[in-house]
Amino acid sequence: MEETEIIEKPDNSWKIQTLVIGGVLGALVGVGAAFLLTKRGEQKGAPLAIPPGKGVQLGVMVAGLFRSLLSLGDD
């Protein structure tokens, strides 16, 4: 008789769960931010325009947030 090897697959369910939860939370935060921006535009009575300087500042803050998230697992 031949011996058959049992190959166990690694449990990757935590990866899928992390991606789904992160995607849902990211979508909720994005919709919330868009809602607040549109409300501000309605209050001012004009479409909201983000100046380039503020856009760069926001981009740097988001990059800092990603960097902080990536360092969560480091000891």
C-alpha positions as a printed NumPy array, in Angstrom:
array([[  0.   ,   0.   ,   0.   ],
       [  1.091,   3.524,  -0.709],
       [  1.382,   6.009,   2.055],
       [ -0.558,   9.161,   1.407],
       [  0.627,  12.392,   2.826],
       [ -1.866,  14.671,   4.445],
       [ -1.094,  18.231,   3.578],
       [ -2.681,  20.707,   5.913],
       [ -3.628,  24.048,   4.501],
       [ -2.74 ,  27.022,   6.645],
       [ -5.694,  28.761,   8.234],
       [ -6.038,  32.011,   6.308],
       [ -9.483,  32.909,   7.607],
       [ -8.018,  35.652,   9.799],
       [ -6.687,  37.375,   6.682],
       [-10.062,  37.376,   4.989],
       [-11.771,  38.534,   8.181],
       [ -9.25 ,  41.367,   8.606],
       [ -9.705,  42.505,   5.   ],
       [-13.502,  42.449,   5.217],
       [-13.63 ,  44.32 ,   8.529],
       [-11.046,  46.852,   7.33 ],
       [-12.936,  47.383,   4.083],
       [-16.263,  47.908,   5.827],
       [-14.766,  50.287,   8.401],
       [-12.915,  52.204,   5.681],
       [-16.09 ,  52.551,   3.64 ],
       [-18.043,  53.777,   6.67 ],
       [-15.379,  56.337,   7.543],
       [-15.243,  57.498,   3.921],
       [-19.008,  57.918,   3.681],
       [-19.029,  59.736,   7.025],
       [-16.31 ,  62.133,   5.858],
       [-18.139,  62.789,   2.589],
       [-21.363,  63.42 ,   4.507],
       [-19.642,  65.966,   6.76 ],
       [-18.063,  67.703,   3.766],
       [-21.4  ,  67.974,   1.969],
       [-23.07 ,  69.3  ,   5.125],
       [-20.386,  71.969,   5.414],
       [-20.952,  72.896,   1.781],
       [-24.688,  73.193,   2.372],
       [-24.112,  75.429,   5.387],
       [-21.849,  77.725,   3.373],
       [-24.283,  77.697,   0.449],
       [-21.639,  76.709,  -2.079],
       [-19.946,  73.514,  -3.221],
       [-17.011,  72.732,  -0.992],
       [-13.64 ,  73.138,  -2.658],
       [-10.541,  71.795,  -0.955],
       [ -7.485,  73.935,  -1.717],
       [ -4.338,  72.105,  -2.873],
       [ -2.459,  72.902,   0.344],
       [ -5.187,  71.312,   2.452],
       [ -5.25 ,  68.304,   0.126],
       [ -1.515,  67.769,   0.587],
       [ -1.882,  68.197,   4.348],
       [ -4.663,  65.606,   4.4  ],
       [ -2.573,  63.211,   2.302],
       [  0.376,  63.502,   4.706],
       [ -1.938,  62.842,   7.666],
       [ -3.373,  59.725,   5.984],
       [  0.159,  58.485,   5.21 ],
       [  1.053,  58.985,   8.886],
       [ -2.029,  57.01 ,   9.892],
       [ -1.002,  54.124,   7.617],
       [  2.507,  54.22 ,   9.022],
       [  1.1  ,  54.04 ,  12.562],
       [ -1.119,  51.111,  11.61 ],
       [  1.815,  49.234,  10.105],
       [  3.87 ,  49.685,  13.27 ],
       [  1.18 ,  48.136,  15.503],
       [  2.727,  44.67 ,  15.194],
       [  6.293,  45.791,  15.919],
       [  7.679,  45.257,  19.389]])
